[in-house]
Amino acid sequence: MIKVSVMYPNSKDVQFDVEYYKNSHLPMISKALGSAFKGMELDLGIGSRVPGEPAPYVAIAHLLFDDVASFQESFGPHAKVFADDIKNYSNVQGELQISELINL
């Protein structure tokens, strides 16, 4: 199993519409990816290691897939539509990381 994390960097000028992201953008992705998509989590940053300092990421979405190939095959055809929707919820681009999940 792999996890695709999309991390939105936080800064004093960042704008991020959580309600739009949660209620429109993520459901659009879920529907478009079909059976290759295995699940999702959304983290909203509330702090960092230094008390009172803002979180390094305003939001992080985690999408689960069986493997990299199934992610690429399901996500690739829709990547432009997903990217074009960013302007509706944020003024920052997300950083994408693909990770292998290992149960300990």
C-alpha positions as CSV (number, residue, x, y, z in Angstrom):
1,M,0.0,0.0,0.0
2,I,1.2,3.5,-0.7
3,K,0.2,6.9,0.6
4,V,0.2,10.0,-1.6
5,S,0.5,13.1,0.5
6,V,-0.3,16.6,-0.8
7,M,1.1,19.1,1.7
8,Y,0.2,22.8,1.5
9,P,2.9,25.0,3.0
10,N,1.8,27.5,5.6
11,S,2.9,31.2,5.6
12,K,1.6,34.5,6.8
13,D,0.0,35.1,3.4
14,V,-1.4,31.7,2.7
15,Q,-5.1,31.4,1.9
16,F,-6.8,28.0,2.3
17,D,-10.6,27.5,2.2
18,V,-10.9,24.3,4.3
19,E,-14.7,24.0,3.6
20,Y,-14.3,24.1,-0.1
21,Y,-11.3,21.7,0.0
22,K,-13.2,19.2,2.3
23,N,-16.6,19.4,0.7
24,S,-15.8,20.0,-3.0
25,H,-12.2,19.3,-4.0
26,L,-11.6,16.1,-2.1
27,P,-14.9,14.5,-3.1
28,M,-14.2,15.4,-6.7
29,I,-10.9,13.5,-6.5
30,S,-12.4,10.6,-4.7
31,K,-15.1,10.2,-7.4
32,A,-12.7,10.6,-10.3
33,L,-10.2,8.0,-9.1
34,G,-12.6,5.1,-8.9
35,S,-11.7,1.7,-7.5
36,A,-8.0,2.4,-7.5
37,F,-8.6,4.8,-4.6
38,K,-8.6,3.1,-1.3
39,G,-9.1,5.9,1.2
40,M,-8.3,9.4,2.4
41,E,-7.4,11.4,5.5
42,L,-7.1,15.2,5.9
43,D,-4.8,16.8,8.4
44,L,-5.3,20.5,9.3
45,G,-2.2,22.1,10.8
46,I,-2.7,23.6,14.3
47,G,0.8,24.1,15.6
48,S,4.5,23.1,15.4
49,R,7.2,21.9,17.8
50,V,7.6,25.5,19.1
51,P,4.6,26.5,21.2
52,G,2.7,29.4,19.6
53,E,4.4,28.9,16.3
54,P,2.1,28.1,13.3
55,A,2.2,24.6,11.7
56,P,4.6,24.2,8.8
57,Y,1.6,23.0,6.6
58,V,-1.8,24.5,6.6
59,A,-3.3,21.2,5.4
60,I,-2.1,17.7,4.3
61,A,-4.3,15.3,2.3
62,H,-3.3,11.6,2.4
63,L,-4.7,9.4,-0.4
64,L,-4.2,5.6,-0.3
65,F,-3.6,3.3,-3.2
66,D,-2.4,-0.3,-3.6
67,D,0.7,0.8,-5.6
68,V,2.3,3.6,-7.5
69,A,1.1,2.2,-10.9
70,S,-2.6,2.3,-9.8
71,F,-2.1,5.9,-8.5
72,Q,-0.5,7.0,-11.7
73,E,-3.1,5.3,-13.9
74,S,-6.1,6.7,-12.0
75,F,-4.7,10.2,-11.2
76,G,-2.9,11.0,-14.4
77,P,-5.9,11.5,-16.7
78,H,-7.5,13.9,-14.2
79,A,-4.3,15.8,-13.0
80,K,-5.1,18.9,-15.0
81,V,-8.7,19.2,-13.7
82,F,-7.4,18.7,-10.1
83,A,-4.7,21.4,-10.6
84,D,-7.1,23.8,-12.2
85,D,-9.3,23.6,-9.1
86,I,-6.6,24.8,-6.8
87,K,-7.5,28.5,-7.4
88,N,-10.9,27.8,-5.8
89,Y,-9.4,27.0,-2.4
90,S,-5.8,28.2,-2.1
91,N,-3.1,30.6,-3.3
92,V,-0.3,28.0,-2.7
93,Q,0.6,24.8,-4.6
94,G,0.7,21.6,-2.7
95,E,3.9,19.5,-2.5
96,L,3.4,15.9,-3.4
97,Q,5.1,12.9,-1.8
98,I,4.6,9.2,-2.5
99,S,5.4,7.0,0.5
100,E,5.4,3.2,1.1
101,L,3.3,2.3,4.1
102,I,5.0,-0.2,6.5
103,N,3.0,-1.6,9.4
104,L,5.1,-1.9,12.6
